[in-house]
Amino acid sequence: MKLLSRTPLSLFLCTLAVPASADWQADADITLTSNYLWRGKTQSDDRPALQAGVETRHTGGGYAGAWFSTIDDGEDAGYEMDLTMGRRFKAGPLPMDVGLIYYAYPLAEQDSDIGEGLITVGPDALQVRYALTVWKEDGDGRTHDQYLALGGTYPVSDDYGVSWTVGHVKDATDDDGDYQHLALAVSRDLAEHGVLSLGVESNNADDDRHRNRPRLVLSWQWSL
């Protein structure tokens, strides 16, 4: 089992231990999805996944959160835990989100944890997102994988919404690892029964057995 003191994980866990105050708010949710896709690739071997997340936010814009998902990578990793911290603010008229995210796999036998820096610019209707890998547990010196995406979320009515994403992954280790992905989803707010969404996503990654084939994903999320 991995020791928290040997990784930046302990720092991220400390950010969640915030004092009770009117300046802080917290949200939590649970999601059941037919396929856990991350940047166009399945993390659950094209099988269902159970996910849960919590985020605390300060009125000054700072936030910290934790997110969990079951995964199936063929190596008994079991589950994924993402820890985030950052700040949301406005640069003139533009909303911005600058933060760090730590992808942890506590049950994995191999060294697979990753740290990323990320920035999102723009309103929900049109956002640019950039992520840069800044640390890898396996010690690979070529750590600087990059991700650039353009996307938007639009309310169609009080109950329906549409979202889309176009993304590009740049693999620092192997140029053949570069790929693009496309995603489109429609959501339905069911009020106290949660939010139901149906999406389609595809990628052109050489190492994906479903390369260039669309995947349908059905998800159901409940707020706690």
Z-matrix of the N, CA and C atoms (Angstrom, degrees):
N
C 1 1.472
C 2 1.517 1 109.69
N 3 1.318 2 117.90 1 140.69
C 4 1.453 3 121.90 2 -177.14
C 5 1.520 4 110.92 3 -73.94
N 6 1.328 5 116.01 4 143.30
C 7 1.451 6 121.61 5 176.58
C 8 1.514 7 109.25 6 -91.89
N 9 1.343 8 117.15 7 126.37
C 10 1.451 9 120.94 8 -176.35
C 11 1.513 10 111.56 9 -61.75
N 12 1.332 11 118.05 10 -31.76
C 13 1.448 12 120.79 11 -176.44
C 14 1.519 13 112.77 12 -68.38
N 15 1.308 14 117.00 13 -13.04
C 16 1.458 15 120.51 14 -178.24
C 17 1.521 16 112.92 15 -92.58
N 18 1.332 17 117.88 16 -2.66
C 19 1.452 18 121.57 17 -178.47
C 20 1.516 19 109.82 18 -133.24
N 21 1.367 20 117.35 19 167.64
C 22 1.465 21 120.33 20 175.10
C 23 1.526 22 112.82 21 -68.45
N 24 1.338 23 118.25 22 -0.06
C 25 1.460 24 121.44 23 -176.72
C 26 1.522 25 111.52 24 -58.03
N 27 1.337 26 117.55 25 -39.71
C 28 1.463 27 120.32 26 -177.53
C 29 1.516 28 111.31 27 -62.56
N 30 1.332 29 117.57 28 -34.80
C 31 1.461 30 120.69 29 178.03
C 32 1.517 31 111.09 30 -63.77
N 33 1.337 32 117.41 31 -42.72
C 34 1.453 33 120.40 32 179.98
C 35 1.520 34 111.65 33 -67.56
N 36 1.328 35 117.91 34 -37.30
C 37 1.452 36 120.28 35 178.93
C 38 1.521 37 111.15 36 -64.08
N 39 1.319 38 117.19 37 -34.09
C 40 1.462 39 120.21 38 179.53
C 41 1.520 40 111.65 39 -65.05
N 42 1.328 41 117.95 40 -29.13
C 43 1.464 42 119.96 41 -178.53
C 44 1.518 43 112.21 42 -68.83
N 45 1.334 44 118.10 43 -20.12
C 46 1.464 45 121.31 44 -179.81
C 47 1.520 46 111.78 45 -82.59
N 48 1.319 47 117.75 46 -15.53
C 49 1.460 48 121.21 47 -178.37
C 50 1.518 49 109.99 48 -87.20
N 51 1.330 50 117.05 49 67.02
C 52 1.457 51 121.72 50 -176.51
C 53 1.524 52 109.59 51 -94.59
N 54 1.336 53 118.44 52 149.13
C 55 1.459 54 119.88 53 -179.81
C 56 1.514 55 111.59 54 -72.37
N 57 1.315 56 116.29 55 151.49
C 58 1.464 57 120.98 56 176.54
C 59 1.521 58 108.70 57 -67.98
N 60 1.319 59 116.82 58 125.95
C 61 1.462 60 120.31 59 -176.19
C 62 1.512 61 108.50 60 -162.44
N 63 1.345 62 114.47 61 153.68
C 64 1.461 63 118.95 62 176.66
C 65 1.514 64 111.12 63 -67.45
N 66 1.335 65 117.11 64 -16.30
C 67 1.461 66 121.21 65 179.40
C 68 1.526 67 112.30 66 -78.49
N 69 1.325 68 116.34 67 -11.08
C 70 1.456 69 120.73 68 -178.61
C 71 1.524 70 110.77 69 -114.48
N 72 1.322 71 115.79 70 142.80
C 73 1.459 72 122.59 71 174.14
C 74 1.521 73 108.52 72 -129.89
N 75 1.312 74 116.23 73 153.90
C 76 1.459 75 120.22 74 -179.16
C 77 1.520 76 110.76 75 -136.28
N 78 1.326 77 116.01 76 143.25
C 79 1.461 78 123.34 77 175.30
C 80 1.521 79 108.75 78 -130.84
N 81 1.320 80 116.26 79 148.84
C 82 1.458 81 121.37 80 177.21
C 83 1.519 82 109.49 81 -142.33
N 84 1.316 83 116.87 82 152.94
C 85 1.454 84 120.85 83 179.93
C 86 1.518 85 110.50 84 -151.93
N 87 1.322 86 115.41 85 160.79
C 88 1.460 87 123.94 86 175.08
C 89 1.525 88 108.02 87 -128.52
N 90 1.334 89 116.83 88 137.92
C 91 1.460 90 121.34 89 -177.86
C 92 1.518 91 110.48 90 -131.85
N 93 1.322 92 115.34 91 136.08
C 94 1.461 93 122.20 92 170.15
C 95 1.522 94 107.06 93 -112.71
N 96 1.324 95 116.79 94 120.97
C 97 1.460 96 120.71 95 -176.79
C 98 1.520 97 110.72 96 -126.86
N 99 1.313 98 116.35 97 149.09
C 100 1.460 99 121.19 98 -178.95
C 101 1.527 100 112.12 99 -75.99
N 102 1.352 101 117.09 100 -15.95
C 103 1.462 102 121.19 101 -179.03
C 104 1.528 103 108.08 102 -163.64
N 105 1.319 104 117.52 103 125.57
C 106 1.459 105 120.76 104 177.55
C 107 1.526 106 108.49 105 -88.62
N 108 1.327 107 115.74 106 104.51
C 109 1.467 108 121.52 107 178.31
C 110 1.522 109 109.50 108 -104.93
N 111 1.321 110 115.96 109 133.25
C 112 1.467 111 122.23 110 176.70
C 113 1.515 112 108.43 111 -128.07
N 114 1.320 113 115.19 112 113.88
C 115 1.460 114 121.25 113 -177.20
C 116 1.521 115 111.32 114 53.06
N 117 1.321 116 113.81 115 43.47
C 118 1.452 117 120.98 116 173.85
C 119 1.503 118 116.72 117 87.04
N 120 1.352 119 117.84 118 -10.43
C 121 1.461 120 120.87 119 -177.61
C 122 1.526 121 110.43 120 -111.01
N 123 1.329 122 115.82 121 143.03
C 124 1.456 123 119.74 122 179.09
C 125 1.519 124 110.94 123 -73.67
N 126 1.314 125 116.43 124 136.57
C 127 1.456 126 122.77 125 174.70
C 128 1.534 127 110.84 126 -108.14
N 129 1.317 128 116.38 127 0.29
C 130 1.468 129 121.39 128 -177.60
C 131 1.519 130 112.01 129 -123.70
N 132 1.340 131 116.35 130 20.42
C 133 1.466 132 121.66 131 179.77
C 134 1.520 133 111.26 132 57.20
N 135 1.346 134 115.67 133 39.20
C 136 1.463 135 122.63 134 179.44
C 137 1.523 136 112.37 135 59.52
N 138 1.335 137 116.20 136 31.73
C 139 1.458 138 122.43 137 177.51
C 140 1.522 139 109.49 138 -120.16
N 141 1.342 140 117.57 139 167.24
C 142 1.469 141 120.05 140 179.72
C 143 1.522 142 112.20 141 -63.02
N 144 1.332 143 115.12 142 156.22
C 145 1.460 144 121.64 143 178.20
C 146 1.520 145 108.96 144 -140.85
N 147 1.332 146 115.52 145 148.19
C 148 1.454 147 122.92 146 175.31
C 149 1.518 148 108.04 147 -108.07
N 150 1.352 149 116.52 148 131.58
C 151 1.448 150 121.35 149 -173.84
C 152 1.521 151 110.74 150 -133.02
N 153 1.323 152 115.99 151 152.94
C 154 1.463 153 121.17 152 177.79
C 155 1.509 154 109.15 153 -150.75
N 156 1.336 155 116.61 154 146.51
C 157 1.451 156 120.11 155 -179.66
C 158 1.513 157 112.33 156 -148.28
N 159 1.335 158 115.87 157 155.70
C 160 1.455 159 122.74 158 175.60
C 161 1.522 160 108.25 159 -142.44
N 162 1.318 161 116.73 160 142.63
C 163 1.457 162 121.20 161 178.03
C 164 1.517 163 110.31 162 -140.37
N 165 1.324 164 116.84 163 134.73
C 166 1.459 165 122.69 164 173.00
C 167 1.518 166 108.06 165 -108.10
N 168 1.349 167 116.01 166 138.79
C 169 1.457 168 121.23 167 -176.49
C 170 1.524 169 109.76 168 -131.08
N 171 1.326 170 115.84 169 140.39
C 172 1.453 171 121.87 170 176.96
C 173 1.527 172 109.02 171 -100.55
N 174 1.316 173 116.28 172 149.98
C 175 1.466 174 119.64 173 -179.92
C 176 1.524 175 111.91 174 -61.85
N 177 1.332 176 117.28 175 -20.92
C 178 1.462 177 120.63 176 177.94
C 179 1.505 178 113.84 177 -80.26
N 180 1.341 179 118.00 178 -4.12
C 181 1.456 180 121.23 179 176.81
C 182 1.513 181 114.94 180 110.39
N 183 1.342 182 117.48 181 -16.16
C 184 1.454 183 119.57 182 179.55
C 185 1.520 184 111.90 183 -72.75
N 186 1.324 185 116.84 184 152.94
C 187 1.458 186 120.95 185 178.91
C 188 1.527 187 110.35 186 -151.71
N 189 1.304 188 115.02 187 160.02
C 190 1.463 189 122.54 188 173.17
C 191 1.517 190 107.59 189 -148.43
N 192 1.322 191 117.01 190 145.04
C 193 1.454 192 119.14 191 -176.68
C 194 1.511 193 113.00 192 -154.24
N 195 1.317 194 114.32 193 166.76
C 196 1.462 195 122.02 194 175.52
C 197 1.521 196 108.34 195 -138.04
N 198 1.322 197 116.56 196 141.23
C 199 1.471 198 122.05 197 -178.20
C 200 1.523 199 108.12 198 -139.77
N 201 1.322 200 116.25 199 139.49
C 202 1.459 201 121.73 200 -175.85
C 203 1.528 202 110.16 201 -129.84
N 204 1.327 203 115.87 202 147.34
C 205 1.466 204 120.47 203 175.31
C 206 1.517 205 109.66 204 -151.41
N 207 1.325 206 115.86 205 141.70
C 208 1.451 207 119.78 206 168.02
C 209 1.523 208 108.10 207 -69.92
N 210 1.323 209 116.34 208 145.20
C 211 1.460 210 121.02 209 179.70
C 212 1.522 211 109.53 210 -137.91
N 213 1.321 212 115.91 211 167.03
C 214 1.459 213 122.36 212 175.38
C 215 1.520 214 107.20 213 -146.23
N 216 1.339 215 115.27 214 96.32
C 217 1.461 216 120.28 215 -179.13
C 218 1.521 217 112.64 216 -107.06
N 219 1.344 218 116.50 217 9.71
C 220 1.455 219 120.57 218 179.65
C 221 1.509 220 114.00 219 79.87
N 222 1.349 221 117.97 220 3.60
C 223 1.462 222 121.05 221 -177.32
C 224 1.520 223 111.38 222 -128.58
N 225 1.312 224 117.19 223 24.03
C 226 1.470 225 122.70 224 175.19
C 227 1.520 226 113.43 225 59.37
N 228 1.328 227 117.23 226 35.14
C 229 1.467 228 119.93 227 178.49
C 230 1.525 229 111.04 228 -69.74
N 231 1.332 230 117.42 229 -28.90
C 232 1.462 231 120.71 230 173.06
C 233 1.503 232 115.02 231 83.63
N 234 1.325 233 116.46 232 -67.14
C 235 1.449 234 119.37 233 -179.69
C 236 1.523 235 110.47 234 -152.10
N 237 1.310 236 114.42 235 162.39
C 238 1.463 237 123.03 236 178.82
C 239 1.521 238 109.00 237 -114.78
N 240 1.322 239 116.04 238 141.07
C 241 1.455 240 121.61 239 176.27
C 242 1.523 241 108.74 240 -128.08
N 243 1.334 242 116.49 241 118.44
C 244 1.463 243 121.89 242 179.07
C 245 1.519 244 109.55 243 -106.82
N 246 1.314 245 116.96 244 126.85
C 247 1.459 246 122.57 245 179.00
C 248 1.518 247 109.08 246 -115.32
N 249 1.324 248 117.08 247 128.72
C 250 1.460 249 121.37 248 -175.23
C 251 1.521 250 111.15 249 -125.89
N 252 1.326 251 114.80 250 150.92
C 253 1.446 252 121.05 251 170.84
C 254 1.530 253 107.35 252 -152.26
N 255 1.329 254 116.90 253 147.11
C 256 1.452 255 119.06 254 -178.66
C 257 1.511 256 111.57 255 176.50
N 258 1.320 257 114.42 256 -162.81
C 259 1.464 258 120.20 257 -179.02
C 260 1.519 259 109.52 258 -145.75
N 261 1.325 260 115.34 259 136.52
C 262 1.458 261 122.29 260 174.72
C 263 1.529 262 108.45 261 -107.36
N 264 1.330 263 116.07 262 135.21
C 265 1.459 264 120.49 263 -177.07
C 266 1.527 265 108.51 264 -159.36
N 267 1.318 266 117.03 265 179.47
C 268 1.455 267 122.01 266 177.30
C 269 1.518 268 110.23 267 -115.59
N 270 1.325 269 115.36 268 133.35
C 271 1.453 270 122.42 269 172.84
C 272 1.521 271 106.27 270 -106.69
N 273 1.327 272 116.09 271 93.41
C 274 1.458 273 119.80 272 -169.75
C 275 1.516 274 108.36 273 67.39
N 276 1.340 275 117.60 274 -126.61
C 277 1.472 276 119.55 275 179.80
C 278 1.532 277 113.58 276 -86.20
N 279 1.332 278 117.26 277 -6.12
C 280 1.455 279 120.01 278 -172.60
C 281 1.533 280 112.73 279 -94.66
N 282 1.330 281 118.25 280 123.15
C 283 1.465 282 120.65 281 171.40
C 284 1.525 283 109.57 282 -67.74
N 285 1.339 284 116.68 283 141.25
C 286 1.448 285 121.91 284 179.22
C 287 1.526 286 110.34 285 -136.10
N 288 1.313 287 115.31 286 150.35
C 289 1.461 288 122.59 287 177.11
C 290 1.529 289 106.32 288 -136.00
N 291 1.323 290 116.79 289 115.89
C 292 1.461 291 122.09 290 -179.34
C 293 1.515 292 107.94 291 -121.36
N 294 1.329 293 117.63 292 126.85
C 295 1.445 294 118.38 293 -176.66
C 296 1.514 295 114.05 294 -163.06
N 297 1.327 296 114.27 295 -173.48
C 298 1.450 297 123.97 296 177.40
C 299 1.520 298 108.75 297 -126.19
N 300 1.310 299 115.80 298 148.38
C 301 1.460 300 120.39 299 176.02
C 302 1.519 301 108.78 300 -137.01
N 303 1.320 302 115.44 301 135.88
C 304 1.461 303 122.21 302 -179.11
C 305 1.523 304 107.97 303 -116.86
N 306 1.335 305 116.68 304 116.18
C 307 1.454 306 122.73 305 178.90
C 308 1.524 307 108.09 306 -93.15
N 309 1.323 308 117.12 307 112.67
C 310 1.457 309 121.46 308 -176.23
C 311 1.526 310 111.27 309 -116.02
N 312 1.330 311 115.74 310 144.36
C 313 1.467 312 122.77 311 178.54
C 314 1.538 313 107.24 312 -130.30
N 315 1.335 314 117.05 313 78.32
C 316 1.468 315 121.84 314 -170.60
C 317 1.525 316 115.20 315 -58.03
N 318 1.329 317 118.40 316 -28.52
C 319 1.458 318 120.53 317 -176.91
C 320 1.525 319 112.97 318 -94.65
N 321 1.318 320 117.66 319 -4.91
C 322 1.463 321 120.51 320 -176.94
C 323 1.529 322 110.74 321 -70.49
N 324 1.314 323 116.90 322 137.35
C 325 1.457 324 120.74 323 178.27
C 326 1.524 325 111.43 324 -76.50
N 327 1.328 326 117.29 325 -31.74
C 328 1.449 327 121.14 326 179.95
C 329 1.532 328 110.42 327 -87.75
N 330 1.332 329 116.58 328 159.89
C 331 1.459 330 121.71 329 176.54
C 332 1.521 331 108.70 330 -78.69
N 333 1.333 332 116.86 331 106.61
C 334 1.463 333 119.44 332 -172.41
C 335 1.523 334 113.66 333 -133.50
N 336 1.339 335 118.91 334 0.47
C 337 1.463 336 120.67 335 -179.86
C 338 1.530 337 110.37 336 -66.90
N 339 1.348 338 115.01 337 149.55
C 340 1.468 339 121.45 338 -175.98
C 341 1.521 340 109.35 339 -139.74
N 342 1.325 341 116.57 340 143.25
C 343 1.454 342 121.79 341 173.08
C 344 1.524 343 110.29 342 -116.04
N 345 1.335 344 116.47 343 136.74
C 346 1.472 345 121.92 344 -179.61
C 347 1.515 346 110.81 345 -128.60
N 348 1.322 347 115.18 346 146.79
C 349 1.447 348 121.53 347 165.03
C 350 1.514 349 107.40 348 -101.71
N 351 1.339 350 117.40 349 143.26
C 352 1.460 351 118.91 350 -177.41
C 353 1.524 352 111.05 351 -143.64
N 354 1.323 353 114.91 352 154.60
C 355 1.455 354 121.95 353 176.47
C 356 1.520 355 108.89 354 -143.12
N 357 1.324 356 116.50 355 134.21
C 358 1.460 357 122.87 356 176.23
C 359 1.516 358 108.19 357 -121.73
N 360 1.327 359 116.47 358 130.71
C 361 1.461 360 121.92 359 -177.46
C 362 1.520 361 109.26 360 -124.63
N 363 1.329 362 116.18 361 131.30
C 364 1.454 363 120.67 362 174.58
C 365 1.516 364 113.41 363 114.39
N 366 1.327 365 116.65 364 164.91
C 367 1.468 366 121.99 365 178.11
C 368 1.521 367 110.86 366 -77.08
N 369 1.335 368 116.50 367 174.19
C 370 1.466 369 120.77 368 -178.78
C 371 1.521 370 112.41 369 -57.42
N 372 1.323 371 117.14 370 -31.55
C 373 1.461 372 120.39 371 -175.58
C 374 1.528 373 112.90 372 -68.70
N 375 1.345 374 117.29 373 -27.17
C 376 1.461 375 120.35 374 -179.97
C 377 1.524 376 108.82 375 -158.24
N 378 1.319 377 115.11 376 104.96
C 379 1.457 378 120.64 377 -176.85
C 380 1.525 379 111.10 378 -120.31
N 381 1.334 380 114.60 379 144.78
C 382 1.461 381 122.38 380 170.71
C 383 1.521 382 106.86 381 -110.98
N 384 1.318 383 116.77 382 130.97
C 385 1.460 384 121.63 383 -177.65
C 386 1.528 385 109.02 384 -126.07
N 387 1.336 386 115.10 385 133.51
C 388 1.465 387 120.41 386 178.51
C 389 1.522 388 108.73 387 -131.96
N 390 1.331 389 116.65 388 132.68
C 391 1.460 390 121.91 389 178.45
C 392 1.522 391 109.25 390 -130.45
N 393 1.336 392 115.91 391 142.13
C 394 1.459 393 122.48 392 -179.46
C 395 1.522 394 108.79 393 -132.10
N 396 1.322 395 116.85 394 125.38
C 397 1.460 396 120.66 395 176.59
C 398 1.523 397 108.78 396 -71.03
N 399 1.330 398 116.62 397 125.13
C 400 1.466 399 120.95 398 -176.84
C 401 1.525 400 112.46 399 -113.04
N 402 1.345 401 117.31 400 -10.58
C 403 1.472 402 119.92 401 -179.01
C 404 1.510 403 109.79 402 -158.01
N 405 1.335 404 115.35 403 141.22
C 406 1.463 405 121.43 404 174.25
C 407 1.519 406 108.79 405 -133.16
N 408 1.323 407 115.17 406 133.92
C 409 1.455 408 120.48 407 -177.71
C 410 1.517 409 112.19 408 -64.86
N 411 1.335 410 117.20 409 -28.49
C 412 1.459 411 119.53 410 -177.15
C 413 1.523 412 112.87 411 -75.03
N 414 1.341 413 117.30 412 -3.41
C 415 1.452 414 120.84 413 175.11
C 416 1.507 415 114.84 414 78.75
N 417 1.323 416 118.26 415 7.81
C 418 1.460 417 121.68 416 178.37
C 419 1.522 418 109.39 417 -61.55
N 420 1.330 419 117.33 418 122.05
C 421 1.458 420 120.55 419 -178.21
C 422 1.515 421 113.64 420 -66.57
N 423 1.317 422 116.82 421 -21.77
C 424 1.471 423 120.32 422 179.91
C 425 1.525 424 108.78 423 -91.28
N 426 1.314 425 114.55 424 72.34
C 427 1.462 426 119.33 425 -170.95
C 428 1.516 427 114.17 426 -89.58
N 429 1.314 428 118.56 427 -15.66
C 430 1.457 429 119.41 428 -163.41
C 431 1.523 430 114.07 429 -84.89
N 432 1.330 431 116.58 430 61.59
C 433 1.461 432 120.60 431 168.57
C 434 1.531 433 108.18 432 -64.42
N 435 1.320 434 116.56 433 150.65
C 436 1.459 435 120.66 434 -177.81
C 437 1.523 436 110.50 435 -131.23
N 438 1.328 437 114.67 436 151.16
C 439 1.461 438 120.61 437 176.49
C 440 1.520 439 108.22 438 -139.05
N 441 1.332 440 115.62 439 128.41
C 442 1.461 441 122.15 440 178.42
C 443 1.519 442 108.60 441 -127.95
N 444 1.333 443 116.68 442 129.11
C 445 1.465 444 120.21 443 -176.58
C 446 1.518 445 110.90 444 -140.65
N 447 1.314 446 114.50 445 150.89
C 448 1.461 447 123.30 446 174.37
C 449 1.517 448 106.98 447 -125.34
N 450 1.339 449 117.10 448 134.65
C 451 1.453 450 118.82 449 -178.73
C 452 1.506 451 112.72 450 -163.81
N 453 1.324 452 115.65 451 177.08
C 454 1.457 453 120.33 452 -179.88
C 455 1.518 454 111.57 453 -161.49
N 456 1.319 455 115.23 454 157.12
C 457 1.459 456 123.00 455 176.73
C 458 1.514 457 108.62 456 -129.60
N 459 1.337 458 117.07 457 131.41
C 460 1.452 459 121.51 458 -174.77
C 461 1.523 460 111.58 459 -132.40
N 462 1.323 461 118.81 460 130.17
C 463 1.465 462 120.86 461 172.18
C 464 1.526 463 109.73 462 -77.72
N 465 1.308 464 116.60 463 125.82
C 466 1.460 465 121.32 464 178.44
C 467 1.522 466 110.08 465 -89.29
N 468 1.336 467 115.96 466 -33.75
C 469 1.455 468 123.07 467 176.51
C 470 1.524 469 106.74 468 -156.14
N 471 1.323 470 117.27 469 -170.02
C 472 1.461 471 120.01 470 178.25
C 473 1.527 472 111.96 471 -64.65
N 474 1.330 473 116.69 472 -24.95
C 475 1.458 474 120.68 473 -174.47
C 476 1.523 475 114.43 474 -109.96
N 477 1.333 476 118.28 475 -22.88
C 478 1.457 477 121.53 476 -173.58
C 479 1.528 478 112.13 477 -113.73
N 480 1.335 479 115.38 478 149.18
C 481 1.447 480 121.25 479 176.06
C 482 1.520 481 110.57 480 -145.42
N 483 1.325 482 115.66 481 159.17
C 484 1.465 483 122.46 482 179.42
C 485 1.523 484 108.73 483 -130.42
N 486 1.326 485 116.76 484 139.85
C 487 1.456 486 120.67 485 176.75
C 488 1.522 487 110.05 486 -137.85
N 489 1.338 488 116.25 487 154.89
C 490 1.464 489 121.08 488 178.75
C 491 1.532 490 109.49 489 -147.82
N 492 1.329 491 115.48 490 156.39
C 493 1.460 492 121.96 491 177.98
C 494 1.522 493 109.75 492 -148.49
N 495 1.322 494 115.95 493 136.91
C 496 1.460 495 123.33 494 169.81
C 497 1.523 496 106.19 495 -122.63
N 498 1.326 497 117.53 496 121.18
C 499 1.454 498 120.04 497 -174.76
C 500 1.509 499 113.47 498 -130.79
N 501 1.348 500 115.69 499 154.90
C 502 1.466 501 122.31 500 177.67
C 503 1.524 502 108.59 501 -131.26
N 504 1.333 503 116.70 502 128.30
C 505 1.454 504 123.14 503 178.15
C 506 1.523 505 109.19 504 -106.37
N 507 1.344 506 115.93 505 127.96
C 508 1.462 507 122.48 506 177.80
C 509 1.518 508 108.10 507 -111.19
N 510 1.323 509 116.15 508 113.47
C 511 1.461 510 122.63 509 -178.58
C 512 1.528 511 109.24 510 -87.58
N 513 1.334 512 116.82 511 120.25
C 514 1.467 513 120.51 512 -177.42
C 515 1.523 514 112.20 513 -72.60
N 516 1.323 515 117.02 514 -20.75
C 517 1.460 516 120.84 515 -175.75
C 518 1.524 517 112.65 516 -88.21
N 519 1.327 518 116.20 517 -36.12
C 520 1.461 519 119.95 518 -172.02
C 521 1.523 520 109.40 519 -147.20
N 522 1.320 521 117.14 520 120.61
C 523 1.470 522 120.44 521 178.85
C 524 1.521 523 111.74 522 -60.50
N 525 1.334 524 117.39 523 -28.44
C 526 1.456 525 120.35 524 178.80
C 527 1.524 526 111.36 525 -70.61
N 528 1.346 527 116.93 526 -11.06
C 529 1.455 528 120.98 527 177.76
C 530 1.513 529 113.54 528 -84.98
N 531 1.329 530 117.69 529 -6.90
C 532 1.460 531 121.01 530 177.56
C 533 1.527 532 109.82 531 -68.39
N 534 1.337 533 115.93 532 143.52
C 535 1.460 534 119.20 533 177.29
C 536 1.527 535 109.69 534 -160.92
N 537 1.337 536 115.46 535 169.03
C 538 1.459 537 123.06 536 177.11
C 539 1.528 538 109.29 537 -121.93
N 540 1.322 539 115.53 538 155.62
C 541 1.456 540 118.88 539 174.66
C 542 1.528 541 109.96 540 -142.02
N 543 1.327 542 115.25 541 155.19
C 544 1.455 543 123.78 542 179.78
C 545 1.521 544 109.05 543 -128.75
N 546 1.339 545 116.95 544 140.81
C 547 1.458 546 120.58 545 179.40
C 548 1.521 547 110.05 546 -142.16
N 549 1.325 548 115.99 547 142.24
C 550 1.457 549 123.00 548 176.69
C 551 1.529 550 107.86 549 -142.98
N 552 1.340 551 117.00 550 134.88
C 553 1.463 552 119.73 551 -177.64
C 554 1.521 553 110.56 552 -144.29
N 555 1.330 554 114.88 553 150.13
C 556 1.461 555 123.22 554 174.39
C 557 1.527 556 106.96 555 -120.98
N 558 1.331 557 116.62 556 133.97
C 559 1.465 558 120.37 557 -178.46
C 560 1.525 559 110.72 558 -120.75
N 561 1.328 560 114.84 559 153.66
C 562 1.465 561 122.32 560 179.05
C 563 1.522 562 108.38 561 -131.85
N 564 1.330 563 116.55 562 119.76
C 565 1.452 564 121.88 563 178.80
C 566 1.527 565 108.74 564 -81.29
N 567 1.325 566 115.87 565 117.71
C 568 1.464 567 121.35 566 -178.70
C 569 1.523 568 111.91 567 -100.84
N 570 1.327 569 116.55 568 21.26
C 571 1.470 570 122.99 569 179.65
C 572 1.520 571 110.26 570 59.45
N 573 1.330 572 118.13 571 -122.91
C 574 1.464 573 120.83 572 -176.06
C 575 1.525 574 112.59 573 -67.85
N 576 1.341 575 117.81 574 -9.22
C 577 1.461 576 121.18 575 179.32
C 578 1.525 577 112.49 576 -95.48
N 579 1.331 578 117.79 577 8.86
C 580 1.450 579 121.35 578 175.61
C 581 1.517 580 114.03 579 93.94
N 582 1.316 581 115.63 580 -163.93
C 583 1.468 582 122.81 581 -179.55
C 584 1.519 583 108.50 582 -123.04
N 585 1.316 584 116.21 583 126.88
C 586 1.457 585 123.09 584 179.19
C 587 1.524 586 108.33 585 -105.62
N 588 1.333 587 117.32 586 132.14
C 589 1.462 588 119.75 587 179.21
C 590 1.523 589 110.91 588 -134.68
N 591 1.322 590 114.59 589 146.73
C 592 1.461 591 122.37 590 177.11
C 593 1.523 592 107.17 591 -126.71
N 594 1.327 593 116.10 592 123.24
C 595 1.449 594 120.35 593 -177.14
C 596 1.512 595 112.34 594 -130.95
N 597 1.330 596 115.42 595 164.92
C 598 1.456 597 122.62 596 174.66
C 599 1.521 598 106.97 597 -134.02
N 600 1.325 599 116.25 598 137.62
C 601 1.457 600 119.93 599 -176.54
C 602 1.524 601 109.38 600 -147.26
N 603 1.328 602 116.22 601 145.21
C 604 1.461 603 120.81 602 177.73
C 605 1.518 604 109.52 603 -143.80
N 606 1.341 605 115.70 604 161.52
C 607 1.463 606 120.76 605 176.04
C 608 1.519 607 108.99 606 -144.20
N 609 1.324 608 116.29 607 167.88
C 610 1.462 609 120.76 608 177.36
C 611 1.523 610 111.51 609 -118.42
N 612 1.353 611 116.30 610 32.48
C 613 1.460 612 121.48 611 179.48
C 614 1.525 613 111.00 612 -71.58
N 615 1.325 614 116.89 613 134.32
C 616 1.461 615 120.76 614 -177.67
C 617 1.524 616 112.48 615 -65.88
N 618 1.339 617 117.52 616 -26.32
C 619 1.461 618 119.55 617 -176.31
C 620 1.526 619 113.32 618 -93.69
N 621 1.316 620 117.29 619 10.67
C 622 1.465 621 121.20 620 178.46
C 623 1.517 622 109.33 621 -102.71
N 624 1.339 623 115.98 622 123.24
C 625 1.469 624 119.04 623 -177.58
C 626 1.522 625 112.34 624 -66.24
N 627 1.346 626 117.08 625 -17.30
C 628 1.466 627 120.65 626 177.07
C 629 1.531 628 110.80 627 -106.22
N 630 1.300 629 116.63 628 31.98
C 631 1.458 630 122.32 629 -179.30
C 632 1.527 631 111.16 630 -52.24
N 633 1.344 632 114.81 631 129.54
C 634 1.469 633 122.72 632 177.59
C 635 1.526 634 113.14 633 66.15
N 636 1.332 635 117.00 634 12.20
C 637 1.463 636 119.66 635 175.53
C 638 1.523 637 109.23 636 -110.05
N 639 1.331 638 117.53 637 131.61
C 640 1.475 639 119.19 638 -178.36
C 641 1.513 640 112.31 639 -69.35
N 642 1.323 641 115.43 640 141.35
C 643 1.456 642 122.39 641 173.82
C 644 1.520 643 108.05 642 -109.88
N 645 1.317 644 117.24 643 132.67
C 646 1.458 645 122.27 644 173.50
C 647 1.523 646 108.92 645 -91.97
N 648 1.323 647 116.48 646 135.78
C 649 1.452 648 121.15 647 -179.10
C 650 1.529 649 109.10 648 -130.82
N 651 1.330 650 115.90 649 125.40
C 652 1.449 651 122.49 650 176.97
C 653 1.528 652 107.82 651 -110.92
N 654 1.336 653 117.64 652 126.64
C 655 1.451 654 121.95 653 -177.86
C 656 1.518 655 111.14 654 -132.11
N 657 1.345 656 114.61 655 148.62
C 658 1.442 657 121.83 656 178.77
C 659 1.534 658 107.53 657 -133.31
N 660 1.327 659 116.35 658 119.46
C 661 1.463 660 121.56 659 -175.43
C 662 1.525 661 110.80 660 -119.15
N 663 1.338 662 114.69 661 135.03
C 664 1.448 663 120.87 662 176.31
C 665 1.529 664 109.94 663 -117.36
N 666 1.311 665 116.66 664 135.19
C 667 1.478 666 121.04 665 173.71
C 668 1.522 667 108.95 666 -88.69
N 669 1.328 668 115.33 667 141.11
C 670 1.464 669 120.70 668 -178.05
C 671 1.514 670 111.25 669 -104.77
